[in-house]
Amino acid sequence: MSEETKDLKKELAKLKRLATEIAGEIHDIVEDTVWTDSYRLPELGQQLAEAVEKANAFKKEHDL
C-alpha cells in the first residue's frame, strides 16, 4: 500500500471518528439526559448528517 493511500485512509478514519463521536453524544443524551438535554438533538443530528456526508464524499472522491 502506498504512503498516499495510507494517508488517505487515515484521513477517512478521522472523518468517521468524528461522526461516531457525534453519534455517541446523541446516544448519551437518549440514554441519560433526554429530559434535560433533548433540545440539543436537532443540532447534533444535523452535525451527524454533515459528518457522515463528508466522510462518504471523501471515500468516494478517493475511491476508498
C-alpha positions in Angstrom: 0.0 0.0 0.0 1.4 3.4 -1.0 2.1 6.1 1.5 -0.5 8.3 -0.2 -3.1 5.6 0.2 -2.2 5.2 3.9 -2.6 8.9 4.4 -6.0 8.9 2.7 -7.2 6.0 4.8 -6.0 7.8 8.0 -7.9 10.9 6.9 -11.0 8.8 6.3 -10.7 7.2 9.7 -10.6 10.7 11.3 -13.8 11.7 9.4 -15.5 8.5 10.5 -14.4 9.0 14.1 -15.9 12.5 14.2 -19.2 11.1 13.0 -19.0 8.3 15.6 -18.3 10.9 18.4 -21.3 12.9 17.5 -23.4 9.7 17.4 -22.1 8.9 20.8 -23.2 12.3 22.1 -26.7 11.6 20.8 -26.7 8.2 22.4 -25.6 9.6 25.7 -28.4 12.1 25.7 -31.0 9.5 24.8 -29.7 7.1 27.4 -29.1 9.5 30.3 -30.4 13.0 29.9 -33.2 13.0 27.3 -35.5 15.1 29.6 -33.0 17.8 30.2 -30.8 17.9 27.0 -33.2 16.9 24.2 -33.1 20.4 22.9 -29.5 19.5 21.6 -30.7 16.7 19.5 -31.7 18.6 16.3 -28.3 20.4 16.1 -26.4 17.2 16.8 -28.5 15.3 14.3 -27.6 18.0 11.7 -23.9 17.7 12.6 -24.0 14.0 12.3 -25.6 14.1 8.9 -23.0 16.5 7.7 -20.1 14.5 9.1 -21.4 11.3 7.5 -21.9 13.0 4.2 -18.4 14.5 4.4 -16.9 11.0 5.1 -18.8 9.4 2.4 -17.9 12.1 -0.2 -14.2 11.8 0.8 -14.4 8.0 0.4 -16.0 8.2 -3.0 -13.7 11.0 -4.2 -10.6 9.0 -3.3 -12.0 5.6 -4.3 -11.5 4.0 -0.9 
